[in-house]
Amino acid sequence: MENILTKDATTDTAEDLIRELDRTRGSLALAYDKFNFVSDPEMVESCIYEINALKAKCNYLIRKIKECSPECVAAGVLRGGRACQL
């Protein structure tokens, strides 16, 4: 599996970024689930850091999607839909 962040940013397509955003959103959902079930203070702190990192990655990807394809509305992607055709 290729990590989108290791590629040259100029070669990213909106479709690649959207796929990476979907994967990151899945990881974020899992991190929230883990947070809801841990009780050890160190694990809670770890989950909070993981959630914050994944949220920052989502924000980065949304910005890149907007740059890559300004006619796309990234909010449409976040709500599970597509705001434009790629």
N, C-alpha and C positions, 0 to 999 in steps of 0.2 A: 504494500500500500504506500503510495507516494504522499509525502507530507507537502502540502501546498505552500507552507512557509519557507521551505528550503529552495523552492524554485525562484527563478528570476521574476520579480514582480511585473515586469513588462510583458511577460508571456502568459499571464493568468487571463483566462476568459471568465466572463460572468458565470457561465455554467459551472466551471470548475470551482469557483468561489462559492456558488450556491450549494454545491454538493458538500464542500468542506463545512459550510455553515450548518447544513443539516446534520452532519456528523457531530459537530461541536454542540449543537442543541441537544442531541441525544446524550452526549457525555454530560452535559449540564443537568439534564433530567436525572441521570443516574447519580450524579453528585448530590443533588437535592434529596433523592431517596436515601442515600447513605447517611446524609446529615440527619434525616428524620429518625434513623434507627440507632445511631451511636449514642453512647452515654458517657464514655470516658472523655474528660475535658481535653486531653491532647488530640483525640480523634475528632472532637467537635471543632477544635481550632484548625486541624488539618483540612476538614471538609470546608470550612469557611474560606481558607486560602484557595482551595481547589475551585470552589464556586466563583470566587472573585477573579481568578485567572481565566476561567472559561468565559465569564461575562466580558472580560476585556478582549478576549479573542473574538467573541461574537461581534463586539463593537468594531473591532478592526476589520473583520470580514465584511460587515455591512458597509463601512466606509469604502472599502475596495470595490465592492459591487456597485456602489453609486458612481465611483470614478470610472469604472470599466464600462458601465452601461447606464448613463444618466437618465435614460427614458424609463428605466426600471425603478419601481418603488420598492425598496427593500422591506418595508413594513408588510407588503403583500406576501413576501416570502416567509417572514416570521409568523404570519398567521396561518401558514399552511397552504397558502394559495400562491398564484403567480400573478403579478401585476402587469407582466408583459411577456411576449413570446421571445424566446432566445433561440 
